[in-house]
C-alpha cells in the first residue's frame, strides 16, 4: 500500500511540474545577416579574355564594422585550378584565363571575422575569344620598346554596337612576358586557310605571334630560309590571291608563301633583268598586282605574281605617255595608295643627292598609274602627273592617303588634314580636320574594308530627329588617324567619316568622331580581319 501511495505522489508531482511554462527555449537573440546587395548587377557575365571584369556589390552586416569583414573572389571551373583573384569588397580583374565554351564559376565569399559566419554569392562567367576583326595598334611608351593592342569596336568590327567597344591592351607583353624590342614601323595580320600570323617589324627586329591567342611563334632570323642578318622593316604587304606575305627589309623584298602552312620567308625577290634595287615603300592591293618604288635607280617595279620584280619596258610606252616608269631619278617616295577608277598614286618628292633624303622644299608630285591584275599589258601604265606644290602646307605633309570611290587625295601635316578634289578642272584644296589642342598626328589611313560602320551628319537640315545622323558601312568612307599629346604622353586612335563622297568632305561634328585613348605614341596600325 505504501508503494502505491508513493507512486501516486510521484506521478502527481510530475503532472504539476508539467503545468509550469518553460521559457528557457525563448532565451535567444537574432543575428543580423551578411547582406550582398547586387542592385542591378547580373549574376551571369560574358567577357573577353584580357578584358577587365568589374563587379561592384554593396556588402555589409548591420552592427559589424566593414573592417571586421573579409572578402575573397575565387575563380574555378573548366580546366583551371581554383584561384583567388581579388580580396576586396568589389572586383576589378583583368581576365587572364583562356576562352572556353563553358562558363567559369566565380565565388564571392564574405566572412564575418567576429563569428566566422560566411555568406556566398556565385556568378557564371563565360570567357570569350577576344581576337576577332578590328584595328591593330602598335605603340611605344619609352621610345625603345613597343606593344600591340587590338580595338574591336563599332568603327572596326562587324555587328558591334558602340556600347560594346573594347580595347584589349598590351596583348604582346601580357601573353609573352616581354615587350617588343624596338619601335614598331609596320604591322600586318594575315590568314590563309589555317595559316595565321601577326607580324610586327621595327627598325631592327622582327616578331611574329598567332593572332588567335598572341602566343609567340618566332622572330628575326628564325623566320627565314636564309637569315638576312638585318631587320629594318619598312613595309609589310599581303597578296590574298595566292596567300603570300611580303616584307621590305633593308630595301629588299622577302616573300613567304602561306600555302601548305609554310612559315618561313624565301630569299629576296630578284628583278626581271637581275639588276639591283632598294625598295622601302610598295603597295600591294587586294586584287591587282603591286607596285614599288626603287630608290636606288629611281624607277617603278611591278610585283609579278610575287615571283619577281618586273622591270617596265620603256620601249613599249606610247609617245604621249606622261612619264616613263624607269626615269624617276632624283625623287624619293613618300607614299603609295590606291585611288578611284583603278588608279594608283605614287607620291614622289625631289631628293637631296647628297643625303638621299627628301630635299627641303623639294617639289612634290603624285604620279598616277593604272592598277590591274594584267601584268602583261596595263598594270603600272602611266596615266598622269598631279603637281601638288601649290597646295597649303604641302611641304609639311607627313602622310598621304586616298580612297577607291572618289578622286581625292588627303594629306596630313602634324596637326591638320587637307583634301584635294581632283574631280574638277582646277583641283580644290580644303582644310578638313584640325587635331585637338596639344596633339600631333602620328599616322593616317583610309579604311578599305567592309568591316564596321561610321556615322555622319545628315546633309538634309529638315531631317527628322531620328534621322539627323546617318549610319553607313565604313568601306572607303572613313579616315583612321592616330594622335599624340607629348605633354600628357597619351596617344589616341580617332575615326572621321567621309561625309560627302566625291568632294572628300570629312565629318565636322566631333561628337560623331570615334575616339580611343590610353595609348603611348602610336607608330603603326593596320586592319585585322576575322579568322
C-alpha positions in Angstrom: 0.0 0.0 0.0 2.9 2.3 0.8 4.4 1.7 -2.5 1.2 2.6 -4.3 0.9 5.8 -2.3 4.5 6.8 -3.3 3.8 6.1 -7.0 0.7 8.2 -6.9 2.6 11.1 -5.2 5.4 10.9 -7.8 3.0 10.9 -10.7 1.2 13.9 -9.2 4.5 15.8 -8.8 5.3 15.1 -12.4 1.9 16.3 -13.5 2.2 19.5 -11.5 5.7 20.1 -12.9 4.4 19.8 -16.5 2.0 22.6 -15.8 4.7 25.2 -15.4 5.7 27.1 -18.6 9.3 26.6 -19.7 10.7 29.9 -21.1 14.3 28.6 -21.5 14.0 27.9 -25.2 12.9 31.5 -25.9 16.1 33.0 -24.5 18.0 33.8 -27.8 19.0 36.8 -29.9 18.6 37.0 -33.7 21.9 37.7 -35.5 22.0 40.2 -38.4 22.7 38.5 -41.8 25.5 39.4 -44.1 23.9 41.3 -47.0 25.3 41.1 -50.6 23.3 43.7 -52.5 23.9 43.4 -56.2 21.5 46.1 -57.2 21.2 45.9 -61.0 24.3 43.8 -61.3 23.7 40.5 -63.1 24.9 37.1 -61.9 25.9 36.0 -65.4 28.7 37.6 -67.4 30.2 37.3 -70.8 33.7 38.9 -71.1 36.6 38.7 -73.5 39.9 37.3 -72.4 42.3 40.1 -71.4 39.4 42.5 -70.9 38.6 43.8 -67.4 35.7 42.3 -65.4 34.2 44.6 -62.8 31.5 43.7 -60.2 30.5 46.2 -57.6 28.2 44.7 -54.9 27.3 46.6 -51.8 28.2 44.3 -48.9 27.6 44.9 -45.2 26.4 43.4 -41.9 24.5 45.6 -39.5 26.3 46.1 -36.3 29.6 44.9 -37.7 32.2 47.4 -39.0 33.5 46.8 -42.5 36.9 46.3 -41.0 35.6 43.0 -39.4 34.5 41.7 -42.8 36.9 39.9 -45.1 36.3 39.1 -48.8 37.5 36.6 -51.3 36.8 36.2 -55.0 37.6 32.7 -56.3 37.6 31.7 -59.9 37.1 28.0 -60.7 35.8 25.6 -63.3 36.8 24.2 -66.7 40.4 23.1 -66.5 41.9 25.6 -64.1 43.0 25.2 -60.5 40.7 27.4 -58.3 42.5 30.7 -57.7 41.8 33.8 -55.6 41.7 36.8 -58.0 40.7 39.5 -55.5 40.3 40.1 -51.8 38.4 43.4 -51.7 34.7 44.2 -51.5 34.4 44.9 -55.2 36.1 43.1 -58.1 38.3 44.5 -60.8 40.0 41.7 -62.6 41.9 41.6 -65.9 40.7 38.2 -67.3 43.8 36.1 -67.7 42.2 32.7 -68.3 41.6 31.1 -71.7 38.3 31.3 -73.6 36.0 28.3 -73.1 32.6 27.3 -74.2 31.5 26.5 -70.7 31.2 29.2 -68.0 33.6 29.6 -65.2 32.3 29.8 -61.6 33.2 32.9 -59.7 32.5 32.5 -56.0 32.3 35.7 -53.9 32.8 34.8 -50.2 32.2 37.3 -47.4 33.3 36.3 -43.9 32.2 37.9 -40.6 35.5 37.7 -38.7 33.8 38.1 -35.3 31.7 35.0 -35.7 33.3 33.2 -38.7 29.9 33.2 -40.4 30.3 33.1 -44.2 27.9 34.3 -47.0 28.5 33.4 -50.6 27.3 34.6 -54.0 28.1 32.6 -57.1 28.4 34.1 -60.6 28.7 32.5 -64.0 31.5 34.0 -66.2 31.8 33.0 -69.8 35.2 34.0 -71.3 35.1 34.5 -75.0 37.9 34.5 -77.5 38.7 38.2 -77.9 40.6 38.3 -81.1 38.3 38.9 -84.0 38.2 41.6 -86.6 39.3 45.1 -85.6 42.2 47.6 -85.6 45.7 46.5 -84.6 47.6 49.3 -82.8 51.3 49.3 -82.1 52.5 52.0 -79.6 55.6 52.9 -77.5 55.8 54.5 -74.1 59.5 54.7 -73.8 60.7 55.1 -77.4 62.7 51.8 -77.0 60.1 49.1 -76.9 56.6 48.5 -78.3 53.4 46.7 -77.5 50.4 45.6 -79.5 46.7 46.3 -78.7 43.5 45.3 -80.5 40.4 47.6 -80.8 37.2 45.8 -81.5 34.5 48.4 -81.9 31.6 49.8 -83.9 34.0 51.5 -86.3 36.2 48.4 -86.9 34.2 45.3 -86.2 31.1 43.8 -87.9 27.9 43.6 -85.8 29.3 45.7 -82.9 27.3 48.4 -81.2 29.1 51.4 -79.7 28.4 50.2 -76.1 30.4 47.1 -77.0 33.6 48.9 -77.9 36.5 47.1 -76.4 40.2 47.9 -76.3 42.4 44.9 -75.5 45.7 46.5 -74.4 49.3 45.3 -74.4 48.5 41.9 -75.7 52.0 41.0 -76.8 53.5 41.7 -73.4 50.6 40.2 -71.4 50.9 36.9 -73.2 54.6 36.7 -73.8 56.0 38.4 -70.7 58.0 40.9 -72.5 57.6 43.9 -74.9 58.8 44.1 -78.5 62.4 45.3 -78.6 62.2 48.4 -80.8 59.7 50.9 -82.0 57.2 49.4 -84.4 57.4 50.6 -88.0 54.9 48.1 -89.6 52.3 45.5 -88.6 50.3 43.0 -90.6 47.8 40.3 -89.6 47.3 37.6 -92.3 45.3 34.5 -92.5 45.4 31.9 -95.3 43.4 28.8 -94.7 44.8 27.5 -91.3 48.0 29.5 -91.5 47.7 32.6 -89.2 50.3 35.2 -88.3 50.6 38.6 -86.9 53.9 40.1 -87.9 55.4 43.2 -86.2 58.5 44.9 -87.6 60.7 47.6 -86.1 63.9 49.3 -87.5 66.0 46.4 -86.2 63.7 43.5 -85.1 61.0 41.2 -86.4 58.5 39.3 -84.3 55.6 37.0 -85.1 52.7 35.8 -83.0 49.5 33.8 -83.5 46.7 36.5 -83.8 44.2 34.0 -82.3 45.9 34.0 -78.9 49.0 36.1 -79.3 51.3 33.3 -78.4 54.8 33.7 -79.8 55.7 31.9 -83.0 59.2 33.1 -83.9 61.3 36.2 -84.8 64.3 37.6 -86.6 66.5 35.0 -88.4 64.2 32.1 -87.5 61.6 33.4 -89.9 63.8 33.0 -93.0 65.3 30.2 -95.1 68.5 32.3 -95.2 68.9 34.8 -92.4 69.2 38.3 -93.8 71.0 39.4 -90.6 69.3 42.8 -90.6 65.6 43.5 -89.9 65.0 47.1 -90.8 61.3 46.7 -91.7 59.6 49.5 -93.7 56.5 47.8 -95.3 54.6 44.5 -94.8 52.2 43.6 -97.6 50.0 40.7 -98.5 48.7 39.0 -101.7 45.4 37.3 -100.9 45.1 35.8 -104.3 47.9 33.3 -103.7 48.4 33.7 -100.0 51.8 35.4 -99.9 53.2 37.8 -97.4 55.8 40.3 -98.4 58.4 42.1 -96.3 60.5 45.1 -97.2 63.7 44.7 -95.2 66.7 47.0 -95.8 65.5 47.6 -99.3 64.9 44.0 -100.4 61.5 42.2 -100.7 61.2 38.9 -99.0 58.2 36.7 -99.9 56.5 34.0 -97.9 54.0 31.7 -99.5 51.5 30.7 -96.8 50.3 27.6 -98.7 50.9 24.2 -97.0 51.1 26.1 -93.7 54.5 27.4 -94.6 56.1 29.8 -92.0 59.4 30.8 -93.5 60.4 33.6 -95.9 62.3 32.8 -99.0 65.3 34.5 -100.4 64.6 38.1 -101.5 62.9 38.7 -104.9 65.1 39.4 -107.9 64.3 41.9 -110.7 63.4 40.5 -114.1 66.8 41.8 -115.5 68.7 40.8 -112.4 69.6 44.5 -111.6 70.0 45.6 -108.1 67.3 47.7 -106.3 66.4 49.3 -102.9 62.7 49.4 -102.2 61.4 50.8 -99.0 57.8 51.5 -99.9 55.4 49.4 -102.0 51.7 48.9 -102.3 50.0 45.5 -102.8 46.3 45.9 -103.5 43.9 43.1 -102.7 43.1 42.3 -106.3 45.7 43.8 -108.5 49.5 43.4 -108.9 51.5 45.6 -106.7 53.9 48.4 -107.5 57.0 49.5 -105.6 59.5 52.4 -105.9 63.2 51.6 -106.4 65.1 54.3 -104.5 68.4 53.1 -105.9 67.6 53.5 -109.5 64.7 55.9 -109.5 62.1 53.6 -111.1 58.9 51.7 -110.5 58.9 47.9 -110.3 56.0 45.6 -110.6 55.2 42.6 -108.4 54.9 39.8 -111.0 52.8 37.2 -109.1 55.2 37.7 -106.2 57.8 35.6 -108.0 60.0 38.5 -109.2 60.0 42.3 -109.5 59.3 43.1 -113.1 61.2 46.0 -114.8 58.9 48.0 -117.1 59.8 48.2 -120.7 60.2 51.8 -121.7 60.2 50.9 -125.4 56.5 49.9 -125.1 55.4 53.3 -123.9 53.4 55.5 -126.3 54.9 58.7 -127.5 52.4 60.8 -125.4 53.0 58.9 -122.2 53.0 61.4 -119.3 56.1 59.8 -117.8 58.5 56.9 -118.0 58.4 54.4 -115.1 62.2 54.0 -115.5 63.1 57.7 -115.4 62.2 58.9 -111.9 65.7 59.5 -110.8 66.1 62.4 -108.4 63.0 61.5 -106.4 62.2 59.7 -103.2 58.9 58.0 -102.4 56.8 59.4 -99.6 53.7 57.3 -100.0 51.6 54.9 -102.2 47.9 54.2 -102.2 45.0 53.1 -104.3 42.6 55.6 -105.7 39.4 55.6 -107.7 38.9 54.3 -111.2 41.6 51.7 -110.8 44.3 54.2 -110.2 47.5 54.0 -108.1 49.0 57.2 -106.6 52.8 57.3 -106.1 53.7 60.4 -104.1 57.3 61.5 -105.0 59.4 64.3 -103.7 62.7 65.7 -105.0 65.6 64.1 -103.4 68.8 65.6 -102.0 71.6 63.9 -104.0 74.0 64.1 -101.0 71.8 62.6 -98.3 69.4 60.6 -100.4 66.6 62.0 -98.3 63.8 64.3 -99.3 65.0 67.7 -100.2 64.0 70.6 -98.1 61.3 72.5 -100.0 61.7 69.9 -102.8 58.9 69.6 -105.4 56.1 67.1 -104.7 54.0 65.3 -107.3 51.5 62.4 -107.5 52.5 60.1 -110.3 49.4 58.1 -111.2 49.4 54.7 -112.8 46.7 52.2 -113.7 46.3 49.2 -111.4 45.0 45.9 -112.8 45.7 42.2 -112.5 47.0 42.0 -116.0 50.8 42.3 -115.7 51.4 41.9 -119.5 49.6 45.0 -120.7 48.2 47.7 -118.5 49.3 47.3 -114.8 51.5 50.3 -114.0 50.6 52.1 -117.1 51.4 55.9 -116.7 48.2 58.0 -116.6 49.1 61.5 -115.4 51.1 63.6 -113.1 49.5 65.9 -110.5 51.5 68.9 -109.3 50.9 69.3 -105.6 53.2 72.2 -104.9 50.6 75.0 -104.9 48.6 73.5 -102.0 48.8 74.9 -98.5 51.4 73.4 -96.1 52.3 70.7 -98.6 55.9 70.9 -97.6 54.9 70.0 -94.0 52.8 66.9 -95.2 53.7 63.8 -93.3 51.1 61.4 -94.6 49.1 60.9 -97.9 46.0 58.8 -98.5 43.1 58.2 -100.8 40.0 56.0 -101.2 38.8 53.9 -104.1 35.4 55.7 -104.5 36.4 59.3 -105.1 39.1 61.2 -107.0 40.5 62.8 -103.8 43.9 63.0 -102.1 44.2 63.5 -98.4 47.4 64.8 -96.9 48.2 65.4 -93.2 50.6 67.8 -91.5 51.4 67.4 -87.8 48.1 69.0 -86.9 45.8 69.2 -90.0 44.2 67.1 -92.7 43.5 68.6 -96.1 41.6 67.2 -99.1 42.4 67.8 -102.7 39.4 67.3 -105.0 40.9 66.2 -108.3 37.5 65.5 -110.0 37.2 69.1 -111.1 39.3 71.0 -113.8 41.0 73.2 -111.2 41.7 70.9 -108.2 40.3 72.3 -105.0 42.0 72.0 -101.6 40.0 72.2 -98.4 41.0 72.1 -94.7 39.1 69.1 -93.4 40.3 68.5 -89.9 42.4 70.0 -87.1 43.9 67.9 -84.3 42.8 68.6 -80.7 44.8 71.2 -78.9 48.2 69.9 -77.9 48.1 66.8 -80.1 50.0 65.9 -83.2 49.0 63.5 -85.9 51.2 60.4 -86.0 49.5 58.2 -88.7 46.6 58.3 -91.2 45.0 55.6 -93.2 41.8 55.2 -95.3 39.6 52.3 -94.2 39.1 50.0 -97.3 37.3 47.0 -95.8 33.6 46.1 -95.3 34.2 45.8 -91.6 32.4 48.1 -89.2 30.3 51.3 -89.5 30.7 55.0 -89.2 28.3 57.9 -88.6 28.0 61.3 -90.3 25.6 64.2 -90.2 22.5 64.0 -92.5 23.0 66.9 -95.0 19.3 67.4 -95.1 18.6 70.2 -92.5 14.9 69.2 -92.4 15.6 65.6 -91.5 13.6 64.1 -88.6 15.2 63.9 -85.2 15.7 60.2 -85.6 17.4 60.8 -89.0 19.9 63.5 -88.0 22.7 61.0 -88.1 23.3 58.6 -90.9 25.0 55.2 -90.2 26.9 53.7 -93.1 29.3 50.9 -93.8 32.8 52.3 -93.4 34.4 50.8 -96.5 36.0 53.8 -98.3 34.0 56.1 -96.0 36.3 56.5 -93.0 39.7 58.0 -92.2 41.6 56.5 -89.3 44.2 58.6 -87.7 46.3 58.5 -84.6 47.3 61.5 -82.5 49.7 62.0 -79.6 49.9 64.6 -76.8 53.6 65.0 -75.8 52.7 66.7 -72.6 50.4 64.0 -71.2 52.2 61.3 -73.2 48.9 59.8 -74.3 48.1 58.6 -77.7 44.7 58.3 -79.4 43.1 56.5 -82.3 40.5 58.7 -84.0 38.0 58.0 -86.7 36.3 60.5 -89.0 33.6 59.8 -91.6 33.9 60.9 -95.2 30.6 62.7 -95.1 30.4 63.6 -98.8 31.7 61.2 -101.4 33.2 62.9 -104.4 34.4 66.0 -102.7 36.2 64.3 -99.8 34.4 66.3 -97.1 35.1 65.0 -93.7 32.5 65.0 -90.8 32.9 68.2 -88.8 30.8 67.2 -85.8 33.4 65.8 -83.3 30.7 64.1 -81.3 30.4 61.7 -84.3 34.1 61.0 -84.4 35.4 57.8 -82.8 38.0 58.2 -80.0 40.1 55.5 -78.3 42.7 56.8 -75.8 45.1 55.4 -73.3 47.9 54.5 -75.6 51.5 55.6 -75.9 52.8 57.2 -79.1 51.2 55.1 -81.9 53.6 54.2 -84.6 51.8 51.6 -86.7 48.2 50.5 -87.3 46.5 48.0 -89.6 43.3 46.1 -90.2 42.7 42.7 -88.7 40.1 40.5 -90.3 38.2 37.7 -88.6 39.8 34.3 -88.7 
